[in-house]
Amino acid sequence: MKKYYVVDEKRKLILTPYEKFIRSVKRCLNTDLISGLAFIINETLKRGNSATIKYPMEKIKLDNRYRAVHRLQRFIESENERCIGCGLCEKICISNCIRMETKLGDDGRKLVSNYSINLGRCIYCGFCAEVCPELAIVHGVEYENAAEQRSYFAHKKDILTPIDNLINQVEFEGAGSLRADADDFVKVTPNYYDVMKARESEASISNSSDTKEDKTNKEAKDV
């Protein structure tokens, strides 16, 4: 069906003659293009205004919440591995890319003998880091995991914090880490009240001894 349009010849233009002149100048001289070029030149000549980096010499700093290649943490005090071999990360992994092998150590405790992650299958969902009860596995900031083969594995020796670099290990603040106000949600045990009473009694004893010493010093000065 053919459409027809009605032309209202009595309709008046809203633009004033001055506005018509400005519009015609803009259309003829294309000043928008000139202003755009001036803006680009101004931004280009600014010192230190580069929006790009010289990769791989320069790398961007990722946020702690970014889910990059995994890391296995150690205890800073004892230098032992945090992973207790519970296997929760292996069970919850929806990509089925985590493999863990455990054995009994010389002291009879469970020891993680092998830990591997197929980075080609991992979707970096972060479930393994969130379910870990010891905060042993976390997502680090290493995002360069390109490989020649699709099945690229990260083994335990690759992601476990080296002992000589343990001083640089920090508590992870990203996925799977404790909240900043995690202490407020800890349920107080009966032992906590006993400890607090003992501290209060020690504080009161120390305050009373301080007041006695002050009195003796004051009496000595008066004499």
Salt bridges, closest charged atoms under 4 A:
GLU43 OE2 - LYS46 NZ 3.25
GLU81 OE1 - LYS156 NZ 3.10
GLU130 OE2 - ARG67 NH2 3.76
GLU144 OE1 - LYS59 NZ 2.96
GLU171 OE2 - ARG82 NH2 2.43
ASP181 OD1 - ARG179 NE 3.16
